[in-house]
Amino acid sequence: MAQKDMLSARERRLRRAAARKGLSLRKVHRGQDRGRYLLVDPDFDAAKSSHDRRYPNSFTLEEAERYIAE
């Protein structure tokens, strides 16, 4: 596996991309959404909504990448 494809590298790249859009990427460590990510607007401290009905406020890494790319 190339280093650019490692999970930690993807997370760092996505954190920087989110910051350019004015968002913050946070990893969820507890609860039902454990292991998923939140995209948070730091001005309002509000999580963005995802399109997944089971996880309305959290994203997989791939979902977060698509959301930021929009």
C-alpha positions in Angstrom: 0.0 0.0 0.0 1.4 3.4 -0.9 1.9 5.8 1.9 -0.6 8.3 0.3 -3.3 5.7 0.6 -2.8 5.0 4.3 -5.7 6.0 6.6 -3.8 8.5 8.6 -2.5 10.2 5.4 -6.1 10.3 4.0 -7.4 11.8 7.3 -4.7 14.5 7.3 -5.4 15.4 3.6 -9.2 15.5 4.3 -8.7 17.7 7.4 -6.7 20.2 5.3 -9.4 20.1 2.6 -12.2 20.6 5.2 -10.3 23.6 6.7 -10.1 25.2 3.2 -13.9 25.0 3.1 -14.2 26.4 6.6 -15.1 23.1 8.2 -13.4 20.9 10.9 -13.1 17.2 10.6 -13.4 15.3 13.9 -13.3 11.5 14.5 -16.1 10.1 16.7 -14.7 7.9 19.5 -17.8 6.9 21.4 -21.4 5.9 20.8 -23.2 4.6 17.8 -21.1 6.6 15.4 -17.8 5.3 16.7 -15.1 5.2 14.0 -17.0 7.7 11.8 -16.3 11.4 11.2 -18.1 14.6 11.9 -17.8 17.7 9.6 -18.3 20.6 11.9 -18.8 24.3 11.2 -16.5 25.8 13.8 -18.3 29.2 13.8 -21.6 27.6 15.0 -20.1 24.4 16.5 -22.8 22.5 14.5 -22.3 19.2 12.7 -23.2 19.0 9.0 -25.9 16.5 8.0 -25.1 13.4 6.0 -27.3 11.6 3.5 -27.2 8.3 5.5 -30.4 7.8 7.4 -28.8 5.5 10.0 -26.1 8.0 10.7 -27.6 11.4 10.1 -24.7 13.5 11.5 -21.6 11.4 10.7 -19.7 10.3 7.6 -17.4 7.6 6.5 -14.1 8.9 5.2 -15.3 8.4 1.6 -18.6 10.2 2.3 -16.8 13.1 3.9 -14.4 13.3 0.9 -17.4 13.5 -1.5 -19.2 16.1 0.7 -16.1 18.3 0.7 -15.6 17.9 -3.0 -19.1 19.3 -3.7 
